[in-house]
Amino acid sequence: MKKALTFLLLMAIGGGSDAWAQGFSGGFRAGLNFNQFGGPSEQDNNGADLESFNFITGFNIGASFIYSFTDLVGVKADLMYSQKGSEYVYDGASYFVFYNPNTGNETITLTGTRRTDKNQINTYIDLPVQAFVRLGKLELSGGVNVGVLISSLGSGGIRFTPSNSSVAPFSVTLDENFLRDKRGNASIKEGESRMIDGRAVNFPTTIGAYYEAVAEDGKKFNRLDLGLVGELSFFLSQGLYVSARANYGLSDITNNEQDVARAQRQSGQYQLRNDKDYNLSLQAGVGFRF
């Protein structure tokens, strides 16, 4: 009697399908990412936040691999090309360095206020692995995600206003590649030679990712990203579905040895931030399962 009731319950939940079918299947999926960085903001001397992170839109596309123990329960993995990142704003006290055009060494540092607006796009190969349960047309799943960074690009600009200098407020364009750009003076992509306080400097108009960076080798963003993932899918037909997925990063995506503070320097040295920045991602997509 108990076996019969169990069988009828499984039939009702599974929509009348064969509850004990099992095996491998595949599919594909694509959609949009709504992503931002999480983590503590840099602050000024009064404790006010100088940074903010806002959602930015990217896309994802990839293949799905599924093993069903029954029509109700199984595991799945996706191999995804996924754009993440964040809109980034810095507004407050800061500094700006200039380099000698002949030696490439730092020549002068101005203090003042900085306004940075940029879009940071980090692209990963993601491998989310989840267990799932089917409840009629709904599928609930959860698991872990492993991402490998393959591209890291920033675009935007800086508006700097010196506090005590003959230099007028100026703007610099950001054209950043965090996996390829060089450091310091070599990071200037466009500029000209000028005189500041009687000293010749390279005055940049476009700079790369590591114009203000410590000398040691190393990239700002870590290659590996680990996180938790949860998903809700609704099947429109036997194979076609729409889904909403959340990805919460567990690992620090920034290398603390290259996470330079923008509020101030000390004794002419860059200060590093020992904090944790992580990915927060919401994904809306459509897929098909064979």
N, C-alpha and C positions, 0 to 999 in steps of 0.2 A: 504494500500500500504506500509506504514512504517513498519507494523508488518511483512509483507511478506519479505521485504528487510532485516529486522533484523534477521529473521529466516534463510534466505539463507546465511547471513554473518556468523552466528554461525555454520551452517553446514560446511561452507568452512574451518573455523578455526579448528573446531573439527574433521576434517577428515571424515565427514559424519556420525558420531556417534549420538546417542540420546542426544541432548544438555540438556535435562531436567531430565536425570536420576540422582538419588540421593541415599544416604544411606551410610552405614558403609562398610568398607573393611579392609583387613589386608595384611601383607606381612613380608618380612625379608630383611635384607641388611647386607653387610660386606665390609670391605675395609681397606685401609691404612691411617694412620695419619702422617702428616709431621708437627711437632710441635716445638715451641721454646718459651722461656720466653721473654717478653718484659719488659722494665723498665730501670731506670737510672743505670749506672755503678758506682761502687765504684771508687774513684779517689785518686791519690797520692797528695803530697803537691804542685806539679807543675800543677795539673789539668789534668794529663794524665789518661786515663781509665785503670783500672786494671782488669776489668772483661769483658768477652764477652759471648754471648749466641748464639748458633747455632742450626740449625734444627736437630731433631732426629726423627727416624721412629718408629711408633707403629702400632697398628691395632685397628679396631673397629668391633663390631658385635652386632646385636640386632634385635628387632621386630618393625614393623611399624603399626600404626593405623591411618586410613584415614576416614574422613567424607566428601563426595562430595555433595555440594549443587546442582551442575550440573556437566556435564562432563568437564566443563571448570574451575570451581572455587570450592575450598574446603579448609579444614584445615587438617593438619596431625601432628602426634606426634610419636617420636621414643623413645624406651627404649633401651639404648645402654650401652654396656661394652666398654670403650674407654681408650686407653693408650695415655697419653700426656707426657709432660716433656720438657727437653732441654739438649743439650750438653753444659757443663759449663766449662769455663777456667778462672782461676785467675793467673795472672803473675805479681809479683812485690813485693814491701816492705811489710813485715808482721812480725809475731811473732809465737812462738810455746811454749806451756806450758807443764810442766812435773809435775807429782803428786808424793807425798810421798807414798811408797809402804805399809807403816804401818798405816798411818792415813787417806790416801786418799785425804788429803788437797794439794793444789797447793804448789809446792816446789820452782820452778825456771821457769823463762820465758826468752827465748832467742829471740833476734831480728835478722832479716836477710831478705832473700827473699824467696818467696814461689811460686811454680808452681803447681797448682791444675788442673788436667784434670779428668772430671768425666761425666758420663751419669746419669741424674736424670729422673726416670720414675715415673710419678704420674698417677694412674689409677682411673677413675671416673665411676660412673653410671650417664650417661647423659640423660636428658630429653629435647630434642629440640622440641618446638612447633612452627609450621609455618603455614601461609596462603599460598596457592598456586594458580596459574593460568596456565591452559594448552593452549598452542599455537601449535596445531598440535601434532608433536612428542616431542616438547619441553615443559618442565615444569619449571616455575620460582617460587621460594618460598623464604620467609624470615620471621624471627620471633626472638624468644628469646630461650636461652638455660640455663637450671639449671643443675649443676653437683654436685655430692656428692663424695668426696674423700674416697676411700676405701683401697688404698695402696699407699705408697710413699717410693721408694727405690732408693738409690744412690750407684754407683760403680765406682771405678777409683783409683786415687792415688795422693799423695802429694810428691813433691820433695822440701826439705827445706835446704837452705844453710845459716848457722849462719854467722853473720858479724864479731863478736869479741868473739870467744870461742875456746876452745880446741876440741870442738865437730866437727867432720867431717860432711860434707853434708850427709843427710840420706833421705830415702824414707819410706813412710807409706802408706799402702793399706787402701782404704775406702770401708767399707762394711756397708752401712747405711740403717736403717729402721726408718723413721721419725715418725712412729706411735707407735713403741715399744721400741726403744733403751733407755737405761738409760743415766745418765749424768756424766760428769767429769771422774774421775778415773774408775767408774763402766762401762764406755763406751769402755774400752780397751778390745778387743777380743783376741788379741795375743800380747805378749811382754815379756820383761825380766827386771830384776833389774840391774841398772848400777849406777856408780858414776859420777856426774857432779860437778866440782868445790868442791869436798870433801863432796858432799851431795848425799844420796841415792835417786834414782828416779825410777819410773816405766817407762821404755823406750818402747813405743809401736811400734809394727810392723803392726798391724791391728786395726783400730778404728771404732766406730759406729758414728751415726749421731750427737750426742751431746757431743762429747769429749770437744769441746770448746763451752760452753753454759752457760747462766745465771742459777742460782740455782732454780728459781721459776718454778713451773710446767707449762706445756703448750707446744704444738707442733709447729714446725716451719711453717707448711703449714696448712692454714685454710681448714676446711671441705667443705665449700660451695663455689661454683664458679658460677658466673652469667655472661652471655655474650649475644652478638648478633650473629645471624646465618643467612647466605644466601646460596642458593643452586641453581644449574642449573642441570637439569636431561634431558637425552635424551632416549626416549623409543625405543628400538630395535624391540619390538613386543608389543602386547596388555598389557603384564604384566612385561616383562623383560626390565630393564633400567640400564644405567650407569650414575653416577652423580659426580659432583665436588662441594664441600661444604667448606665454610670459616666460622670459628668461632673466633670472636674477644672478648676477655675477658674484662669485665667491672669492676670486683671486684679485690681487692688485694688478691692474693693467699697466701701471706706470712703473718705470725703473727709478727707484728713489735716488740713485746715483746721478740721474739726469733730470730730475724734477726740480727745476730751478725756481726759487721764489722771485716774484716780480715786485714785491713791496719795497724791499731795500737790500743793500749789500752791506757787508761789514769789512772794514779795512781793505777795501778794494777787491773783495772776494765774493763770488756768488754763494748764496745760501741755498741749501738743499732742503726739501720738504720730505719729512719722514711720515707720510700719511698713506692712506689706502684709497685709491680711486677704482671704481668698478663699473661694469656695464649694467644698465637697466634697459630691457628691450621688450616691447610689445609687438607681436606679429599677427597680421591678419592675412589669410591666404585662401587659396583654392587648390584642390588637388584631385587626382584620380588614382584609384587603386584597382589593379587588375585582378 
